[in-house]
Amino acid sequence: MSLRVGAKVRLTIVRVTVTAAVLLFSVMDYALSVGFGLARAVRQHYRTFGASLAPGGATLLAAAPPPKPSVVVIGGSFAGLRVQRELSDNFDVTVVDLKEYFEYTPGVLRLYTQPEVRHTGSNPRLADPRQVHYSHV
């Protein structure tokens, strides 16, 4: 079964169009990847040397502050959370406790008599709540 001449011409036009589109998109993809790589390199240069581009005038930016010493506090009750709050300015503090919640046992009796105050007794004030990590031991 042979194709008519008009069908062959249309098929050739479609094939050429698809090939040209694939070639065009491949060139655009390559150009974008080179452009983004160049932009990343320039951004890294500015982070490292600052905005000075004068020959020999590039100065390193101020070094990052040294990391804080790490401290692990075992127990997240009153004393453990107080220690975390007091040390968090100068140390990277991790609180380790068996439970992932703060439990104030005498508060249970108050909940039986005044259930409307439930939300006030279960949230200790931490210096930075993201510094409290719970783990099952």
HUNOR-V841371 format. One line per field, one symbol per residue. ss: DSSP state (H for helix, E for strand, - for the rest). psi: psi as a letter, one per 20 degrees, with the letter a starting at -180 (. if undefined). burial: # if it has 16 or more other ideal C-beta (glycine too) atoms within 10 Angstrom, else .. A space follows every 50 residues. Layout:
BEGIN
ss = ???
psi = ???
burial = ???
END
This chain:
BEGIN
ss = ----HHHHHHHHHHHHHHHHHHHHHHHHHHHHHHHHHHHHHHHHHHHHH- ------------------EEEEEE---HHHHHHHHHH---EEEEEE---- -----HHHHHHHH-HHHHHH--------HHHE-----
psi = oqqrghhhgggggggggggggggghggggggghgghgghgggghghhgia iojqpiipqqrpqqqqqqqqpppopkbggghgggghiihiqoppppqhqk qppngiihhhhhhmiijhihjjnqoqgohiiopqqp.
burial = .................................................. ......................#..#...##.###.##..#.#.#.#... .#.....................#.#....##.....
END
